[in-house]
Amino acid sequence: MRRGAIRVLGVDPGLKNTGYGILEKKGNRMAYLGSGVIRTSPQKNFPKRLVKIQKELSQVIATWHPDMMSIEEAIYAQNVRIAIKLGHARAAAILAAADAGLEIFEYAPKKIKSSVTGNGRAKKEQLRYMVKNILKTDEISKSLDESDALGAAICHINQFQFTRRI
């Protein structure tokens, strides 16, 4: 960790789009450092898509040197195949962080929304609006995956002393 600061990588895992965001907390200040989306093509075979997620997140980690990762917990989808594929994308992200020696924390989607918006049932657009206001930036793209990842990082910073590691 940097002297008196923590740097958090937030991740919103998905097989098609994996959002990520980097925040730094120093004292009472939270700073937006960067964010983006890792996109994989459905035309590529499944293992190659997972490798792309893992490699690109590893590059993000090597560039920004976060201290820890906050990731959205697996959700229970009505479609079991979708839930399993999401779990694989999540595992690729966790592997990238674990390989880099990061501490890893997970939060339920409702916990993230509640921490950022005050409402665990908030819509993704409401979350994006609040993320932009909290971070005081317009640099965040219109991607909901990116703002969800930043929401995970904000949630972790807000909950840091009360979290569980995975």
N, C-alpha and C positions, 0 to 999 in steps of 0.2 A: 504494500500500500504506500501511496505517496504520503509524505509528511502531513498529517492532519486531514487527509482527504481519502475518500473511497471512490472508486470508479466501478460502475455497474453496467454490465451488458444485459439488456432486456431482450428476450426472444419470444416471438409468437410463432410457434412451429406450424408448418404446413407443407404438404408435399408439392403443391403447385407454387405457393408463395410462402417463404419464411421471412418474417419481418425481424429486424434487429434495431436496437438503439443503444447509444452509449451516453450515460450521464455521469457527472462527477458531483459529489457532495463534499463541500468543505465548510465546516462550521454550520451555519444556518442557510448557506447558499447552495442551490442546486443548479448546475450548468448543463446545458445541452451541448454535446460535443459532435454528435453525428448519428446518422441512421440510414437505413436503406432496406431493400427487399432482395432476397435471393430468389430468383425465378427459375423453375425447372420446367422442361417441356414434356407434356404427356406423350410425345412421340418417342422420347428416349426410354430405354428400358429402366425398370424400377431401381435396380442396384446403382446404376449410373446417376440417377436423380438423387439418391441418398448420399453418394460420394460427393456430388456437387455441393449439397448443403453442408456436409462436414468440412470440405476443403475451403469453401468460401467463408464459413464462420471462423475457421482456423486463421484465415488471412485477416479477418476483422480483429480477432484477438491479438494477432501479432502486430497489427498496426496501432491499436488503441491501448493495449496492455491493461485490460480491466482486472479488478481484484476478484470479482465474483460475477456469477450469472444468475439472473432471475428468469424463470421460464414458466409459461402457463402449463398447469396440470393437464393431463389427458382428460378430454371430455367424453361423456358417454353419448355416442351417436346412435341413432336408430338403425343406421346401416352399419353392421358389424365390420364389413370390409373397409369402409371409410375410417372407422375408429382404429382398426389395425394399421392401416397405412399412415394415419396421423401419428400413431405410436412409434412407427419406424422413423418418421421425420423427426420426431421429438428425440428419439435415441441418437440420431445422427448429430443433432445439436448438442446433446449432453456429452457425447463422445468427444466432440471438438473441445468443449470446455474442460472436461476431465483430463484429456490429454495435455492441455495447457496448465493443469494444476489449479484451476479455478475452483473456489467454493461454489456449490450449486444449490439454489433455493427454488422451491416451486410454490405456486399460488393458484388457487382455483380461479376461474374466470370471474365469478361473482365477487371474490375478494378483491381482485384487481379493480374491477369497475367501482366497487364500493369505496375503495381507498382513494381513487382518483376523482370520482364524481359524487360520492355520497349515496349512490344508488346502485345496488348490486344487479339490478335489471336494466341498467342504462343501455341504450342503443350504442352501436359502434361509433356512430357519428357524434353522439354526445361525448363519448370518451375522447375522440380526436379533438373536439372543441376544447375540452378541459385540459388535455395534454398541452395544446398550443398556449392556452392561457397560463398554466402553471409554469411552463418553461419560457414564456414570453418570447416566442419565436414563430415566424412564419416559414422557416426553412423546412419544416416537415412536409413531405409530399402529401398528395391526396390519398395515398395508400392507407387503407384501414389496417393492414398488416403491420405497417411501420408504426402507426400510432398505438396499436395494441401492444407492440413490443416496448415502446417507451412507457406505456402504462404499467407494464410489468416491472420495469426498472423503477418508476416512481413508487409503486406499491412496495417494492423491496426497501427502498430508502426510507419510506414512512414506517415500515414494520421491522427494520433491521434487527433490533434487539429481541424481537419476539418470534423469530422465524425458526423453521426446522430445515436441516440440511438433508439432501438426498445423496 
